[in-house]
Structures are given as C-alpha cells and as structure tokens.
Amino acid sequence: MRFGRVFQRPEFHRMLEKRDVISSIQSETIMQKSCRAFSSGDGDLVDAVVPFMGESISDGTLATFLKKPGDRVAADEPIAQIETDKVTIDVSSPQDGVLQEYVAKEGDTVEPGNRIAVISKSAEGVAPAAPAEKKSEKAASEPSPAETVEKPKTPSYDEGDLVDAVVPFMGESISDGTLATFLKKPGDRVAADEPIAQIETDKVTIDVTSPQDGVLQEYVAKEGDTVEPGNRIAVISKSAEGVAPAASAEKKSEKAASKPSPPTETVKEDKPKAKVETSPSVEKPRAPSPPPPKRTATEPILPPKERERRVPMTRLRKRVATRLKDSQNTFAMLTTFNEVDMTNLMKLRSDYKDAFVEKHGVKLGFMSGFVKAAVSALQHQPIVNAVIDGDDIIYRDYIDISIAVGTPKGLVVPVVRDADKMNFAEIEKTINSLAKKANDGTISIDEMAGGSFTISNGGVYGSLLSTPIINPPQSAILGMHSIVSRPMVVGGNVVPRPMMYVALTYDHRLIDGREAVFFLRRIKDVVEDPRRLLLDV
C-alpha cells in the first residue's frame, strides 16, 4: 500500500489538523513505517490489512469475503467487509494482483493493522487455500472412523437353541427409552419380526420384535427399565418344544403348594401348652383426646389419600413438558390476533369437494388452505421462517410446515416438507398420512424432525381462542380456532358470517410487531380470497 493513498483519507487530515506540524511529521514517519511493514511482502507477496476505522472505533467483525482465493484483484478493489457498531468498512487490495489466501476467518474480531489477506503481485500466483479447500473437501467426503460405525443391528446371541431379542436402533437423537409393555408371555409362540414388547421414548413408541420363529423362553428385563439400543430384552427358543422357565417355575410352585405340610409340624402344633399364671392386666386411664379443630367455611376440603393415584409420567409427556417450559424460558413470546371470514374458503370446498375426491382420492379440508396461506405469508415475511442461533440469525431457504397432532399418548408434530412445492391435493394426502401414523404410533423420528413453522388447529376440539407456544427451534406458530357464525357488517348491512379467530405467537427478539401483523394479515387475505394464490397478489 502506498503511503500517499492511505494518508490522503479524511480521517488522517482530521488527525493532522489537531496536531502541530512537528507531531504531524512524526506521525507521518510512523505511519509510513507501519504501512511499509504491513505492505511489504516477501518478494512477490503483499499483505492487505485492516484500515483505520475512525477515532472512536477500536475493532470490528470480519463479516464477509468479497473475493475468493485465486481471484484477480485491482488496486483499491474491496476484497472483504468489516462490520463495526456504527458503519461497514471495506478492506481493499493494496495493488493489482491475485488474491493468494485469507489469513483471517469470517467472524473474527479484527483491529486496525491486522492482516486479512495475502496478495500476489504476479498474475501466475495461485491461492494455496484452493488446494487446501479441495483437500478438506476430500477429507470431508471420506467417512471418519466414527462415521463408518454402522448403526446397531439386532445381534443374535445364539447359544445352541436360544437367540436373544434386543432393543433396535431407535433414531439418531434417541439414546435410550423405557421398557413400557410386554406384548407376549413366556411360553407363547412368536413369529419372526412379531412385536413382543414396546419401548417408550420421548418422541415415539418403538417395537421390540422377535428375531425368528420360536417360543418366548423368558424376559431378561423388567417393565419400567431404562434400556438402550442393543440391550437384551428376551430369549427366544428356536425349537417348538421350548418351555419358558418362568412358566415351569410357576407350575413347580403350584405343585409344591398343593402338597400337605409334613406331619411333624402338625404334631408339634397339637401339643398342649403349659398354662402360665399371669396377673390380670390393669389398663391405665388415658387422657381425653383433644377435640378435632373446627374447619372454617373458607378452608378447602382436601380429598382423602385413598382417592388419589400417583402415576409416573411417560417419556413423551416428560419430553413435551420440558420442551414447552424451555420454550417459555428461551423466547420473548408475544401473540397477535386477527379474525378470518371463512365464507369463500368454505364455498370453494363445498363447490369442489366431490370432484376433488374423485380425482385425488382424498377429501378437501381447511388445513391445505391454511398451509398454502402460511407458505405465502412466509414468502412475504421470510424473517418469520428464520431462527436465532447464538449471535446469528439463520435464514431458511425452504418451508417445512409442522402440523401439531394430538394423540392418545400426547402431542406430536409431524412435518410437511417443502410445502411451498406442493399443491392442495399433495398437502392433504401428506397431512392425512402423517396424522394416521401419529395416532397409530407408527410415525418415525425422521417424519417429526425439523420444521420451520408450526400450525396448530385447536378448533377441532372447540377452542375459540388461545395463545399457542412456540415449538423450538422455530420462531413462530399459527393457532387456528373453531368457526363460529357471528354478525358482521358487510356492505353496510349486518349479516351472519362464519368467522375464525387466528393467533400468531412469535419470538419478539427476532420478529418485530410490524412484521408479525403483516404476516397474519397476509394469511387473512389469502384465506378470505383464495384467488390471490392464483394471481400471486
């Protein structure tokens, strides 16, 4: 970097105006030496350094690289940007040449004079970072020893006639579960892959199956035990004659119980006992017990203990409880409301429901309309589809809609992936399939993982209004509610209209009120006039 180019900047003129001529000459000399120190490379190489950022700015964050190693750059051409708490500053190339490598990383905190990159004067300069990147990509493509470990399979501890049934692989994010129920009894015949026990995890219920045809010999674990993938659960006998030892033990105990007691014991009991003269016991007088305290009219009557039951929480319920409380502790949650006139969407459904079923084989419901409306709103307000991660904001360039489904075992949230690429029929089929699996308990971990936005429909249970809780790691959730006919003013006349309240709970740390209101207003507009989806207006 030539000193003249640096010294001509306005900030240096301000500095010179504040100092006398002698101090300015000394500062000039120091600055010349500093610039030569940073700019003079080893022969062909010259450093690009952080420029002076202002009198009140001591450091900044290296935000963005504008060039790649190997790119040609001109003198004073920006190659990187530094964000400060006031302005964004460019780091420029000190001369014409080729960007050899970056010596700092994006996100680093840098100060004036710190080296950022190396520039090669010659046109033939090749960035050493490029082969390093290829090397790292090659290394990344080769599986590490930890990655080459296969998922735990169902091993068979075969000792002659016996084979073990073990806990299967339960998913990448599940390390253990609770042995909830035995589906078979020792001595029962079982077929290969037939479920013999169920394991509850914090997400799904998983079956333990028999590894082969045979007889269930015994269970080696108890209901309520915490088990991990690969743990032994039961022993299966290959032969049809296999008898469960537990069953034989029961028969043996029953046989022993049916035998009469030895005669010696009877004789011993029949011997007359010697009479022992004892003095009659005199009962000491007891002090009168105090009367029970009188109950006031306002004091609650507590139920007796025999009318209470203490039941351990299932792992799914514990997981739901933990996540919901974590959500309240993490997010700055705020809810905004609106009301939607369902007239046009209900008419659309009524007009085409028969043709829709005939062509697509699935009923046309309201959920597909709200999913399409949510997709449109997320495209108009992408911040609602984003999430905070530490000091960063992660913008998702995909739209995966989570649909909250209440099941007999608890709340699960399967995901409609790439909802922005689906039509109404595809959305309805996907929702129906996921809801059926959720209620049957056959839904997989992968079908519930991820999701960038959630829709919860409390209206199916009769909810009129609610404030839903955000499903981490998302930033917002839409609550649908029941449709109620209410008097509304339309064209100056009061007419009955099918109305629904909708609620959007959002993370106020990330999403401003203006964006949240616009988002919910977009959903209202699309649901009230579905033709907007066709015209994209």
Secondary structure, DSSP 8 states (H G I E B T S, - for coil): --HHHHHTSHHHHHHHHTS-HHHHHHHHHHHHHHHHHHH--STTEEEEE-----TT---EEEEEE-S-TT-EE-TT-EEEEEE-SS-EEEEE-SSSEEEEEESS-TT-EE-TT-EEEEEESSTT---THHHHHHHHHHHHHS--TTTTS---------BTTEEEEE-----TT---EEEEEE-S-TT-EE-TT-EEEEEE-SS-EEEEE-SSSEEEEEESS-TT-EE-TT-EEEEEESSTT---HHHHHHHHHHHHHHS---HHHHHHHHS-------------------------TTS-----GGG-------HHHHHHHHHHHHHHHH--EEEEEEEEE-HHHHHHHHHHHHHHHHHHSS---HHHHHHHHHHHHHHH-GGGG-EEETTEEE--SS--EEE-EEETTEEE--EETTGGG--HHHHHHHHHHHHHHHHHT---STTTS--SEEEEEGGGGT---------TT-SEEEEE--EEEEEEEETTEEEEEEEEEEEEEEETTTS-HHHHHHHHHHHHHHHH-THHHHHT-
